[in-house]
Amino acid sequence: MIDNITGICFTISIIILITWMVLDIVVRALRKKPPQNNNRAHDVPTSTHVNQLGLSTGVRVPPHATNLHLLRNMSIVNGNLTIKEVSSLTELDDLGSLHSINGSLYLDGNASIRNIDGLRNLRKINESLIISNMSSLSNIDGLKGLTEIGQNLVIKNCSKLRNLNGLSNLVSVGGCISLVNTPLEQLGGLRNITKLDGTLQIENTSVLNMSGLEMLSSIGTDLGLLENSKLTSLDGIENLTSVGRCLLVKGNTSLLNINGFLGLSTIGGELGIHENNLLENLDGFLCLTLIGGDLQITNNNNLTEISGLKNVPKIVGALLIAENTKLASIDALRDKVTDLRSVSIIRNDNIRNVDGLVGAVTIAEDLWIIGNQNLVNIDGLRDLKTVGGSVVLTESPNLTNISGLRNLESINNKLTITHASSLESLDGLNNLETVGDGITVGENSIQSISAFQSLKALGGDLFIVLNPCLTEINTRFNLIEFPKNVMITDNIALSYEQAHNVVISMGRSNIDGNVIINDEVI
């Protein structure tokens, strides 16, 4: 009996010993760091969860990935799908199950991807589609199933992409379309877009015309056609009737006409036509009836006339006409400029008058007429009464008179009349009563300043300098507000006594600052 009990105890001890040894081995094994799986580091991280229904939260593919195998069953992305600077990725075939993205799709800087055929089943992107810096991408045919983009479509810096055919079934873009720095030759893929709530930007492409935009009728904010060197016409955009904010046509060096805008009736904000070297006229705007902001026409070397604007009833913002070397007339603006924010007519060498400014009564800010080499008169300003900023007339060597200012009563800031070598008289300023911040008259051929006879308030400084034909100053100033400084010097035909009479008429004690007569401080 005792022997049996001893045997049983021995057996139990052996079992306990073996069990302890096994447990020790297991514990040691668990404490060891598991070996790295070198292959997994090149896939989408396991933190990207795709459940049995194919739903995924937002996905960002790491730069070292070589494939997208873990996304094979993904049908819906509830956030953004971002594939950025994944240099070893050559295709997107593993995304063949994807049909909807509730956020945005970003394809950026993936230098080895030549096509995106793996997106063939994608139908809808709730937010934006951004394709940028894809240097090998030659087509976007993989997007032929895409019908809707909730926000913006952006394609930029894709140096081999020539067309948008892959967007041929796209019917809705909720925000903006931006096509930038990409050699697109045509816009056919946008043929089903009928309106945009945001901006249409076409910049530095290779398009020849606007073919592909035939269905587009309205743009909610801005239209920008910029730096498209091969663009010769705007044919294809004839059904566009309204632009909500700004229309800018700039730097299209081969553009011959803008007749594609003949259906356009309203521009809610600014109209800018700049640096279109071959453009001769603006006849494409003949149906335009509203410009809600500034009108700017600059640096169009072959533009000869702007009569295409003749049906616009009113210009309400700033008017800038500058450096259009062949432009001979701005008459099309006549009686449309009653209340302007500012006027700048600058370096238009062929303009002889500003008759297009007839009807301008008030200019809220500045009036600048600068560097118009053949300008003879400014009679078109005959209705002008007040200027809220400065008046600058300079660098117009053929300007013979300023009688067009005969109804001008008030200038809130400065009056500057300089470098008008043919100007012999200041007649036209006879009704001017107030100049808020100084008068400068210099390097003209004037013989008298008697036109200032009605001046009652002169703030700032009075400078009469370098007028070689000035011989007399018969004006007796009857000021109630006096200049801070007075300088009458280097007028070689003017005697000291004549100049000094100006100071006497003002009263030296009324002038707080310096008085300089022929370089002498008095």
C-alpha positions in Angstrom: 0.0 0.0 0.0 2.8 2.4 1.0 4.7 1.5 -2.2 1.6 2.4 -4.3 1.3 5.7 -2.6 5.0 6.4 -3.2 4.7 5.6 -6.9 1.7 7.9 -7.3 3.5 10.8 -5.6 6.6 10.3 -7.8 4.4 10.3 -11.0 2.7 13.5 -9.9 6.1 15.2 -9.2 7.3 14.2 -12.7 4.1 15.7 -14.3 4.5 19.0 -12.3 8.2 19.2 -13.3 7.4 18.7 -17.0 4.5 21.2 -16.8 6.7 23.9 -15.2 9.4 23.4 -17.9 6.8 23.8 -20.7 5.4 26.9 -19.1 8.9 28.4 -18.7 9.6 27.8 -22.4 6.3 29.5 -23.4 6.9 32.5 -21.2 10.4 33.0 -22.6 9.1 32.8 -26.1 6.4 35.4 -25.4 8.9 37.8 -24.0 11.0 37.7 -27.2 10.4 40.6 -29.8 8.7 39.2 -32.8 10.7 39.4 -36.0 10.0 42.3 -38.5 8.1 41.5 -41.6 10.1 43.4 -44.2 7.6 42.9 -46.9 4.7 44.5 -45.0 6.4 47.8 -44.8 5.8 48.3 -48.6 2.1 47.8 -48.4 -0.7 50.1 -47.1 -0.4 50.0 -43.2 -2.6 47.5 -41.4 -4.1 50.5 -39.6 -6.1 51.1 -42.7 -9.3 49.2 -42.0 -11.4 47.8 -44.8 -14.4 45.9 -43.3 -16.3 43.1 -44.9 -18.6 45.5 -46.6 -15.7 47.3 -48.3 -16.0 50.4 -46.2 -12.9 52.3 -45.2 -12.1 55.4 -43.2 -9.7 57.9 -44.7 -6.6 56.4 -46.4 -3.1 57.9 -46.8 -0.7 55.7 -48.8 2.8 55.9 -47.3 5.6 57.1 -49.7 7.4 53.7 -49.5 4.5 51.6 -50.7 4.9 49.5 -53.9 1.3 48.3 -54.2 -2.2 48.8 -52.9 -3.1 45.1 -52.2 -4.7 45.8 -48.9 -7.2 48.1 -50.6 -8.4 45.5 -53.2 -11.8 45.1 -51.6 -12.4 48.8 -50.7 -15.5 50.2 -52.4 -16.2 53.3 -50.3 -13.8 55.7 -48.6 -15.6 57.7 -45.9 -12.8 60.3 -45.7 -10.0 61.3 -48.1 -7.9 59.0 -50.2 -4.4 60.5 -50.5 -1.7 59.0 -52.7 1.2 61.5 -52.6 4.9 61.1 -53.6 4.7 57.3 -53.8 7.6 57.0 -56.1 7.5 53.2 -56.6 3.8 53.0 -57.4 3.2 52.4 -61.1 -0.5 51.8 -61.2 -3.7 51.9 -59.2 -5.2 48.6 -60.4 -5.8 47.5 -56.8 -8.5 50.2 -56.5 -10.8 48.5 -59.0 -13.6 48.0 -56.4 -13.7 51.7 -55.4 -16.9 53.5 -56.5 -17.3 56.3 -54.0 -15.2 58.7 -52.0 -17.0 60.8 -49.4 -14.0 63.1 -49.0 -11.4 64.1 -51.6 -9.1 62.2 -53.8 -5.5 63.5 -53.9 -3.0 62.2 -56.5 0.1 64.3 -56.1 3.7 63.8 -57.1 3.6 60.1 -58.0 6.3 60.2 -60.7 5.9 56.6 -61.9 2.1 56.4 -62.5 1.3 56.6 -66.2 -2.4 56.0 -66.0 -5.2 55.7 -63.4 -7.1 52.9 -65.0 -7.6 51.3 -61.7 -10.2 54.0 -60.9 -12.5 52.8 -63.7 -15.4 52.1 -61.3 -15.3 55.4 -59.4 -18.6 57.1 -59.8 -18.7 59.9 -57.2 -16.3 62.2 -55.2 -18.2 64.2 -52.6 -15.5 66.8 -52.1 -12.5 67.5 -54.5 -10.4 65.7 -57.1 -6.8 67.0 -57.1 -4.3 65.6 -59.6 -1.0 67.4 -59.5 2.7 67.0 -60.2 2.1 63.7 -62.0 5.0 63.9 -64.4 4.3 60.5 -66.2 0.5 60.6 -66.4 -0.5 60.6 -70.0 -4.2 60.2 -69.7 -7.0 60.1 -67.2 -9.2 57.6 -69.0 -9.7 55.7 -65.8 -12.1 58.3 -64.7 -14.7 57.6 -67.4 -17.1 56.3 -64.8 -17.0 59.5 -62.8 -20.2 61.6 -63.0 -20.1 63.9 -60.0 -17.5 66.0 -58.0 -19.0 67.8 -55.1 -16.4 70.6 -54.8 -13.3 71.3 -56.9 -11.6 69.7 -59.9 -7.9 70.7 -60.0 -5.4 69.4 -62.5 -2.0 71.1 -62.5 1.7 70.5 -63.3 1.0 67.2 -65.3 3.5 67.6 -68.1 2.4 64.7 -70.3 -1.4 65.1 -70.0 -2.9 66.2 -73.4 -6.6 65.8 -73.0 -9.5 65.4 -70.5 -11.3 62.6 -72.3 -11.5 60.6 -69.2 -14.0 63.1 -67.8 -16.5 62.7 -70.6 -19.3 61.4 -68.3 -18.7 64.1 -65.7 -21.9 66.2 -65.4 -21.5 68.1 -62.2 -18.7 70.0 -60.4 -19.9 71.8 -57.3 -17.0 74.3 -56.9 -14.1 75.3 -59.2 -12.3 73.9 -62.2 -8.6 74.7 -62.3 -6.4 73.5 -65.2 -2.9 74.9 -64.7 0.6 74.3 -66.1 -0.6 71.2 -68.1 -0.2 70.9 -71.9 -3.9 70.2 -72.5 -4.7 70.6 -76.2 -8.5 70.5 -75.9 -11.2 70.6 -73.2 -13.6 68.0 -74.7 -13.9 66.1 -71.4 -15.9 69.0 -70.0 -18.6 68.9 -72.6 -21.4 68.0 -70.1 -20.7 70.7 -67.6 -23.6 73.3 -67.8 -22.7 75.6 -64.9 -20.1 76.2 -62.3 -20.8 77.7 -58.9 -17.1 78.5 -58.4 -14.2 79.6 -60.7 -13.0 78.3 -64.1 -9.2 78.8 -64.4 -7.4 77.8 -67.6 -3.8 78.8 -67.3 -0.6 77.9 -69.2 -2.2 75.1 -71.3 -1.9 74.3 -75.0 -5.6 74.7 -75.9 -6.3 76.4 -79.3 -9.9 77.4 -78.4 -12.6 76.8 -75.9 -14.1 73.8 -77.7 -15.6 71.5 -75.1 -17.3 74.2 -73.1 -20.3 74.5 -75.4 -22.8 73.6 -72.7 -21.4 76.0 -70.1 -23.9 78.8 -69.4 -22.8 80.4 -66.1 -19.8 80.7 -63.8 -20.5 81.6 -60.2 -17.3 83.5 -59.4 -14.3 84.1 -61.7 -13.2 83.1 -65.2 -9.5 83.3 -65.8 -7.9 82.6 -69.2 -4.2 83.1 -68.5 -0.9 82.6 -70.3 -2.3 80.1 -72.9 0.3 80.7 -75.6 -1.5 78.7 -78.4 -5.0 80.0 -77.8 -6.1 81.8 -81.0 -9.9 82.1 -80.4 -12.6 81.6 -77.7 -14.8 79.5 -80.0 -16.7 77.0 -78.0 -17.8 79.2 -75.1 -20.6 81.1 -76.9 -23.3 79.9 -74.6 -21.8 81.5 -71.5 -24.1 84.3 -70.4 -22.9 85.3 -67.0 -19.7 85.5 -64.8 -20.5 86.1 -61.2 -17.4 88.1 -60.3 -14.3 88.7 -62.3 -13.4 87.9 -65.9 -9.6 88.0 -66.7 -8.1 87.4 -70.1 -4.3 87.8 -69.8 -1.1 86.8 -71.5 -2.6 84.9 -74.4 -0.1 85.9 -76.9 -1.7 84.3 -80.0 -5.3 85.3 -79.2 -6.8 87.0 -82.3 -10.3 87.7 -81.1 -12.7 87.2 -78.2 -15.9 86.6 -80.3 -16.6 83.5 -78.2 -17.9 85.9 -75.6 -20.8 87.1 -77.9 -23.3 85.4 -75.6 -22.0 87.1 -72.5 -24.3 89.6 -70.9 -23.2 90.1 -67.3 -19.9 90.3 -65.4 -20.6 90.9 -61.7 -17.2 92.3 -60.9 -14.0 93.3 -62.7 -13.2 92.9 -66.4 -9.5 92.7 -67.2 -7.9 92.4 -70.6 -4.1 92.3 -70.4 -1.1 91.4 -72.5 -2.9 89.8 -75.4 -0.4 91.0 -78.1 -2.5 90.1 -81.2 -5.9 91.2 -80.0 -7.2 94.0 -82.2 -10.7 94.7 -80.8 -13.2 93.8 -78.1 -16.1 93.1 -80.4 -16.8 89.9 -78.5 -18.4 92.1 -75.7 -21.1 93.6 -77.9 -23.8 91.9 -75.9 -22.3 92.8 -72.6 -24.7 94.9 -70.5 -23.1 94.9 -67.0 -19.6 95.3 -65.6 -20.1 95.4 -61.9 -16.5 96.3 -60.9 -13.3 97.7 -62.4 -12.5 97.9 -66.1 -8.8 97.3 -66.9 -7.3 97.2 -70.4 -3.5 97.1 -70.4 -0.6 96.1 -72.6 -2.5 94.9 -75.6 0.0 96.0 -78.3 -2.4 95.6 -81.3 -5.6 96.8 -79.8 -6.9 99.6 -81.9 -10.4 100.2 -80.5 -12.8 99.2 -77.8 -16.1 99.9 -79.4 -17.2 96.4 -78.3 -18.0 97.9 -75.0 -20.5 100.4 -76.4 -23.6 98.6 -75.0 -22.4 98.6 -71.4 -24.6 101.3 -69.8 -22.3 102.2 -66.9 -18.8 101.7 -65.6 -18.8 101.9 -61.8 -15.4 100.9 -60.5 -11.9 101.9 -61.4 -11.0 102.6 -65.0 -7.5 101.7 -66.1 -6.4 102.0 -69.8 -2.6 101.6 -70.0 0.1 100.9 -72.5 -2.0 99.9 -75.4 0.3 101.4 -78.0 -2.2 101.4 -81.0 -5.3 102.4 -79.2 -6.6 105.6 -80.7 -9.8 106.2 -78.9 -11.8 105.4 -75.8 -15.0 107.0 -77.2 -17.0 103.8 -76.5 -17.1 104.8 -72.8 -18.7 108.1 -73.4 -21.6 108.9 -70.9 -21.0 105.6 -69.1 -18.6 106.9 -66.5 -20.7 109.2 -64.3 -19.3 108.1 -61.0 -16.0 106.3 -61.2 -13.8 105.1 -58.4 -10.6 106.2 -60.2 -9.4 106.9 -63.7 -5.9 106.0 -65.1 -5.1 106.7 -68.7 -1.4 105.8 -68.9 1.1 105.5 -71.8 -1.3 104.9 -74.7 0.9 106.5 -77.4 -1.8 106.9 -80.0 -4.6 108.5 -78.0 -5.2 112.1 -78.9 -8.1 112.9 -76.5 -10.1 111.5 -73.6 -13.6 112.2 -75.0 -14.7 108.8 -73.7 -14.7 110.4 -70.2 -17.6 112.8 -71.1 -20.2 112.4 -68.4 -17.7 111.9 -65.5 -18.9 114.2 -62.7 -17.2 112.6 -59.7 -14.1 110.5 -59.3 -13.9 109.1 -55.8 -10.2 108.5 -55.8 -7.4 109.5 -58.3 -7.3 110.9 -61.8 -4.1 110.0 -63.5 -3.3 111.0 -67.2 0.3 110.0 -67.7 2.7 109.5 -70.5 0.3 109.7 -73.5 2.7 111.0 -76.1 0.1 112.2 -78.6 -2.6 113.5 -76.3 -3.6 117.0 -77.4 -6.5 117.9 -75.1 -8.5 116.6 -72.1 -11.8 118.2 -73.2 -13.6 114.9 -72.3 -13.3 115.9 -68.6 -15.6 118.9 -69.1 -18.3 117.6 -66.7 -15.8 116.8 -63.9 -16.5 118.7 -60.6 -14.8 116.8 -57.8 -11.9 114.4 -57.4 -11.5 112.6 -54.1 -7.9 111.7 -54.5 -5.1 113.3 -56.6 -5.0 114.8 -60.1 -1.8 114.0 -62.1 -1.2 115.3 -65.6 2.3 114.5 -66.7 4.6 113.3 -69.5 2.2 114.4 -72.3 4.5 116.6 -74.5 1.7 117.4 -77.0 -0.9 118.5 -74.5 -1.7 122.1 -75.5 -4.4 123.0 -73.0 -6.3 121.8 -70.0 -9.5 123.7 -70.6 -11.4 120.4 -70.1 -11.1 121.0 -66.4 -13.1 124.2 -66.4 -15.8 122.8 -64.1 -13.4 121.2 -61.6 -14.0 122.7 -58.1 -12.3 120.4 -55.7 -9.3 118.1 -55.4 -9.0 116.3 -52.1 -5.3 115.5 -52.4 -2.6 116.7 -54.8 -2.6 118.5 -58.1 0.4 117.8 -60.3 1.0 119.2 -63.8 4.4 118.5 -65.1 6.5 117.6 -68.2 3.9 119.0 -70.6 6.3 121.0 -72.9 3.5 122.2 -75.2 1.2 123.4 -72.4 1.2 127.3 -72.3 -1.7 128.0 -70.1 -3.4 126.7 -66.9 -6.7 128.1 -68.1 -9.3 125.5 -67.2 -8.5 125.7 -63.5 -10.3 128.9 -63.0 -13.1 127.4 -60.9 -10.8 125.3 -58.7 -11.4 126.3 -55.1 -9.8 123.6 -53.0 -6.7 121.5 -53.2 -6.2 119.4 -50.1 -2.6 118.4 -50.2 -0.5 120.6 -52.5 0.1 121.9 -56.0 3.1 121.1 -58.2 3.5 122.8 -61.6 6.8 122.1 -63.3 8.6 121.7 -66.6 5.8 123.1 -68.7 5.7 126.1 -71.1 3.1 128.0 -69.1 3.4 131.8 -69.0 1.1 132.6 -66.0 -0.5 131.0 -63.1 -3.4 133.4 -63.0 -5.9 130.5 -63.4 -5.6 129.9 -59.7 -7.6 133.0 -59.0 -10.5 131.2 -57.4 -8.4 129.1 -55.1 -9.5 129.5 -51.5 -8.0 126.5 -49.6 -4.5 125.0 -50.4 -3.1 122.4 -48.0 0.3 120.8 -48.4 2.9 122.6 -50.5 3.0 125.0 -53.4 5.8 124.2 -55.9 6.2 126.3 -59.1 9.5 125.1 -60.6 11.4 124.8 -63.9 8.8 126.6 -66.1 11.1 128.5 -68.5 8.3 130.6 -70.1 6.7 131.7 -66.9 7.0 135.5 -66.9 4.4 136.8 -64.6 2.3 135.9 -61.6 -0.7 138.2 -61.6 -2.7 136.1 -59.2 -3.6 137.5 -55.9 -4.3 134.6 -53.7 -7.3 135.0 -51.4 -6.8 131.9 -49.3 -8.5 130.9 -46.1 -6.3 127.8 -45.8 -2.6 128.2 -46.6 0.2 125.9 -47.8 2.8 124.6 -45.5 5.7 125.3 -47.8 6.2 127.5 -50.9 8.9 127.0 -53.5 9.0 129.2 -56.6 12.4 128.7 -58.3 14.3 127.9 -61.5 11.7 129.7 -63.6 14.3 131.5 -65.6 12.1 134.2 -67.1 10.4 135.1 -63.9 11.7 138.0 -61.8 12.3 137.8 -58.1 9.8 140.5 -57.5 7.0 138.7 -59.4 7.7 135.5 -57.4 7.8 137.4 -54.1 4.4 139.0 -54.8 2.9 135.5 -54.5 4.2 135.3 -50.9 3.1 138.8 -50.2 -0.5 138.1 -51.4 -0.6 135.1 -49.0 1.1 136.7 -46.1 4.4 135.2 -45.0 3.1 134.7 -41.5 0.4 132.4 -42.8 3.0 130.0 -44.2 4.2 127.7 -41.4 7.1 126.1 -43.3 9.8 127.3 -45.7 9.5 129.9 -48.5 12.1 129.6 -51.2 12.3 132.1 -54.0 14.9 131.5 -56.7 16.8 129.2 -54.3 16.7 131.9 -51.6 15.0 131.1 -48.3 13.0 134.0 -47.0 
